[in-house]
Amino acid sequence: MEELNNENQVVETVETTDTQIDQTLENETPDTVTFEDLGLDEYTLKAVEKKGFVTPSPIQVLAIPRLLTGDTNLIARARTGTGKTAAFGLPIIQNVRGKSDHVEALILEPTRELAVQTCTEMQSFASEAYPRTTVLYGGASYANQIKDLKRGCEVVVGTPGRIKDHIERKTLDLSKIKYFILDEGDEMLDMGFIDDIEEIFRHANPDCRILLFSATMPAPILKIAGDFMGEYDIIEEENVIDEALLIDQKYWVVKESEKIEALVRLIDISPDFYGLVFTMTKSDADRVTRELDLRGYEAAALHGDIMQNQREKVLERFRMKKTRILVATDVAARGIDIKGVSHVVNYSLPFDTATYVHRIGRTGRAGTEGIAVTFVRPEERRKLGFLSKNIKKATKSDFEEGKIPEIKEVLAVKNERVIAELKDKLFKPVVECSRSECIETTAELDNTSEPPVVSIQPSAYSTTGEGTSTTVRTELLTTTFTNLAAALCENQDPQQVLAGVLSVVYGDQLSSRHYGKINTKSGAPRGDQKRIFISLGKRDGYHAKEIADYFSELLHIPGRLVDDIDVAQQFSLVSLPVASARKAIELSKSNRKIPHMHYDDKEEDRGSRRTRKAAFAERSERGDRRNREDCKDRQSRAPRGRLKAKSSKPNVHTQTERSSSRKNNAAAYKKSNKKAERF
């Protein structure tokens, strides 16, 4: 009874603390809340100002006051890129001030990249010598890490595997820590760290304050909370966590051999492309990087075979935008959190929705907009159909087919960009002046000790706006280049000479030869496939997967070649390779155990995917309506006293009379198909 009362007292204390916090902020709107309102002291506010933070994010508003007051354990639900590091980092910086002979706080991260990033962020919050922060992760030298630990540190950031190793080596003692922060909890579970986390918990101070940050709340997360956290609060961003991602999501249907061409067009048509390209395998990452390099694009690969020190260099160059294209595998890209990424390209279609969401989450972060483009092979349309519904549900935004830009569209954008860049480098804005002022200014320039420059005449001005104009930057017009220009233009038309120079410099970039051909006619019938009708549908227990398996077994072809499957109640339409379609129809004609099939002439002239879907739905509805009318008509003519009308004949477009199919004939077809002769 006393234990129960103590638990109730704890709950009441938590509720009182939360009420006080809510009362503090109840008169504030999200636009008016400042970091000062959250209870940060002058020392920490200086760090905030140094970082350039102006307004706290929703998760910071919820978490910081709770971490500064009381000792309640906390589970915070928030997406990556919403300021979670500052949400737990600023209170730790404020509460852990002086030098300590033991570790005060442990922060667990799922990946080495995220651990390094969090450590750097924590160090940037501390404007004085303390607290000291060190990072422990696999692939780095044990000796250097042990040296840092012996030297002393108040905050340790690390990955579960390496933290566990240091505990076993007895080079890391967690028996006195005050804070245990588990960041990206759901990522930890996905990567199989649950056992390591539980082992680390057992060596930690049982009275420490536990903070768990996660984008989702799966059952294992709540199990950890129940096993180790005792009493805890759950906070989450209202109206933010479930809002649509600010990412423009498109997919392009493109053959495997044409993917690199599509990627090049996407890069060139996008102003200031700064993006991640995800591949399925390490060899694909290396190959795509090599192809881009051969075409003159600065790209780098990131995958598991790259040494840790090299990985850090690659990420640093990408973070500084010296490399603007990073080609990575999923494992290598775990935890990458780099601001300003404009594009994410799924060079390979991911296997599941979770991987897709993780990939595109590298862009559109912290309220910014991003673009995600997924390359889908024609034979992957059926797989895409399974994914797209879940993708829309998970991201709460549209995921539709996009148009691959034509070469002329790409060149038009590149031309404008080249002109804009040259004008920015060549010209500078000046204020309009009278002719006498211009001549006087020119004379002053000619009398200086600087190299001679081209005289500035009033006619050289080009108006860019009311009261302003531009002129060539005088610092570019040195003796060397003016003499070269004079030599090139001697007895020549200057405009033609300039055109020739531009052709030499930009000829390869602005030529259509830089690009290969892509079949951009989305939804057009492919010459290597034929559309056929088969008298199997949902009534027979068949859906898209069963239809694909049926043809795969019947024709001995991979299921991925059974494409564009539309299933109605009593029939289905599928696209097959020409030879396979011909063989299927021949089998149907020669073997009565195989359901009727014929070429679907009505679908030969096919438009867009959406138009075909609408036409298919209309055909299916007409067939169902006619079938219902036939049933009613037969029932009305049936003799009185009959308890049940005979089962109606399925409404299919047959060319020869067939025996009526029974309602449960799906099993019969499957069974007879195994006994059918193989041709």
Beta strands, then each sheet from edge to edge (+ up, - down):
strand 1: 73-77
strand 2: 105-108
strand 3: 133-136
strand 4: 155-158
strand 5: 179-182
strand 6: 209-214
strand 7: 232-236
strand 8: 247-253
strand 9: 275-279
strand 10: 299-302
strand 11: 325-329
strand 12: 343-346
strand 13: 370-376
strand 14: 399-401
strand 15: 427-431
strand 16: 462-465
strand 17: 468-472
strand 18: 529-534
strand 19: 563-567
strand 20: 572-577
strand 21: 597-599
sheet 1: 3+ 4+ 2+ 5+ 6+ 1+ 7+
sheet 2: 10+ 11+ 9+ 12+ 13+ 8+ 14+
sheet 3: 15+ 17- 16+
sheet 4: 19+ 20- 18+ 21-
end
